[in-house]
Amino acid sequence: MKKKFLLSALLVLAVVAICFAADITGHWTGRVNDQFDISYDFKVDGTTLTGTHKGPDGNVVQIKNGVIKGDSLSFTIPIMDNDVPIKGVVKGDVMSLSMSFNGNPVAFELKKDAAK
């Protein structure tokens, strides 16, 4: 009886967590190392995160392996023929992201563009 109750409770919590996942759908912009302008267009479907990344060179690439759970997200983007993992946290209209590029940690923030 306890097992069924615990399993039911965990299932309800999982559904609630999915329902309250941050909806980051839209256009986000920011700068890397205070000099490189970047932008993302995200779309959320449940816990699946899809979209595009526009780098400082103007090239647009698809994000891969996108997942969002609650306020945490992760995805990869191709940089110089390597899939670079990016992880982050969303708080309101600010997204804090981090990645490692050529062995160097890089942290940056994006802000949601309300106009798009």
C-alpha positions in Angstrom: 0.0 0.0 0.0 2.8 2.4 0.9 4.6 1.6 -2.4 1.5 2.5 -4.4 1.0 5.7 -2.5 4.7 6.7 -2.9 4.6 5.8 -6.6 1.5 7.9 -7.1 2.9 10.8 -5.2 6.1 10.7 -7.3 4.1 10.6 -10.5 2.1 13.6 -9.5 5.2 15.5 -8.6 6.8 14.7 -12.0 3.7 15.9 -13.8 3.7 19.1 -11.8 7.4 19.7 -12.5 6.8 19.3 -16.2 3.8 21.7 -16.1 5.8 24.3 -14.3 8.8 24.1 -16.6 9.9 27.5 -17.6 8.4 28.5 -20.9 11.4 30.2 -22.6 9.8 30.1 -26.0 10.8 33.3 -27.9 13.8 35.4 -28.9 16.8 35.8 -26.4 19.9 38.0 -26.9 23.2 38.5 -25.1 26.9 38.9 -25.3 29.8 36.5 -24.7 32.9 37.9 -23.1 31.3 41.4 -23.4 32.2 41.6 -27.1 30.3 38.9 -29.1 26.6 39.4 -29.8 24.6 36.3 -29.9 20.9 35.4 -30.1 18.7 32.4 -29.7 15.2 31.6 -30.8 13.8 28.9 -28.5 10.7 26.7 -28.6 9.5 24.5 -25.8 7.3 21.4 -26.2 7.0 19.7 -22.8 10.6 19.0 -21.7 11.9 19.2 -25.3 13.8 22.4 -26.2 14.4 23.2 -29.9 15.5 26.4 -31.7 18.4 28.2 -33.3 21.5 30.0 -32.3 22.9 33.0 -34.2 26.6 33.6 -33.5 28.7 36.6 -33.9 29.6 35.7 -37.4 25.9 35.8 -38.4 25.6 32.1 -39.0 22.4 30.4 -37.8 22.6 26.8 -36.5 20.1 24.5 -34.9 20.5 23.6 -31.3 20.6 19.9 -30.6 19.7 17.6 -27.6 17.7 20.4 -26.0 16.0 19.6 -22.6 14.3 21.8 -20.1 13.2 20.7 -16.7 11.8 23.3 -14.3 14.1 26.2 -14.5 17.2 24.2 -15.7 18.0 23.6 -19.4 20.7 22.1 -21.5 21.5 21.8 -25.2 24.4 21.6 -27.6 25.5 23.8 -30.5 28.1 23.1 -33.2 31.1 25.4 -32.8 34.1 24.8 -35.2 32.9 21.3 -36.0 32.4 20.3 -32.3 29.2 19.9 -30.5 29.6 22.1 -27.4 27.3 21.4 -24.5 25.6 24.4 -22.8 23.8 24.3 -19.5 21.8 27.0 -17.8 19.1 28.3 -15.5 16.2 30.6 -16.2 15.0 33.2 -13.7 12.2 35.3 -15.2 13.5 37.0 -18.3 17.2 36.3 -17.6 18.9 33.1 -18.6 22.4 32.3 -17.1 24.3 29.9 -19.3 27.7 28.2 -19.2 29.9 26.2 -21.5 33.5 25.1 -21.9 35.2 26.1 -25.1 38.8 24.9 -25.8 39.0 23.9 -22.2 38.1 27.4 -20.9 34.9 27.9 -19.0 32.6 30.6 -20.5 29.6 32.0 -18.6 27.1 34.5 -20.2 23.6 35.8 -19.8 20.7 36.1 -22.2 17.7 38.4 -21.8 14.3 37.7 -23.3 13.4 40.1 -26.1 9.8 41.2 -25.4 9.4 42.8 -28.8 9.7 39.5 -30.8 
